[in-house]
Amino acid sequence: MRFFFSEPSATLAGGTSATTRPYYNPRMTLVEVTYELQGPLRPEQLRALGQFANTYGLRRFRVDEHLNRLSFEYDASRLKETEVAHVLRMARIPAQRRV
């Protein structure tokens, strides 16, 4: 499991701000979790993942077809890993185990 912490933006001359890294809410703790899949995802399962993107706190997902893995980045201050796993089950995504 990887953790990502946000970084505040820098203030430039003239009062404008710039971000040295992608800026997120300072209270947001981003976590990435990866699951091994039982098999390749079917088109309807990929569509279900797109719907999962509407879940509050989810940032992004990545499918690795070669390793048969699915990774999610989410805001741990809003979602728990058990909630991510629950949504996967509801979408009938064949997650075998967390890696």
C-alpha positions, -999 to 999 in steps of 0.1 A, spaced: 0 0 0 14 34 -9 5 67 7 5 100 -11 4 133 9 -6 166 -6 17 196 -8 6 232 -4 10 255 -34 38 281 -35 30 319 -38 46 337 -66 54 374 -70 21 393 -75 2 371 -52 -5 343 -77 0 307 -67 17 278 -84 19 243 -75 52 224 -76 33 191 -76 -3 183 -83 -22 200 -55 -48 182 -35 -68 191 -4 -42 194 24 -63 171 46 -64 144 19 -44 112 24 -42 94 -9 -38 56 -7 -32 32 -35 -43 -4 -32 -38 -32 -58 -59 -63 -63 -50 -94 -83 -79 -103 -106 -92 -138 -112 -93 -132 -149 -94 -105 -176 -121 -79 -172 -150 -80 -196 -164 -48 -213 -193 -46 -188 -169 -48 -159 -148 -20 -173 -180 1 -176 -188 -7 -140 -153 7 -131 -162 39 -149 -192 42 -127 -171 35 -96 -153 68 -105 -184 86 -92 -177 73 -57 -168 101 -33 -131 99 -25 -119 78 -54 -92 95 -74 -83 70 -102 -79 34 -111 -55 16 -134 -58 -19 -150 -27 -39 -158 -38 -65 -183 -4 -82 -184 -2 -88 -147 -39 -92 -143 -41 -65 -116 -63 -35 -107 -51 -6 -87 -71 22 -71 -60 55 -56 -85 69 -31 -88 94 -3 -84 75 29 -100 103 49 -133 96 30 -131 59 20 -119 28 38 -103 -1 19 -132 -23 29 -156 2 11 -134 -1 -21 -136 -39 -19 -174 -37 -13 -179 -16 -44 -158 -41 -64 -179 -69 -53 -211 -50 -61 -197 -44 -96 -189 -81 -100 -152 -73 -105 -133 -106 -99 -108 -94 -73 -90 -124 -60 -67 -109 -33 -49 -77 -24 -12 -76 -34 
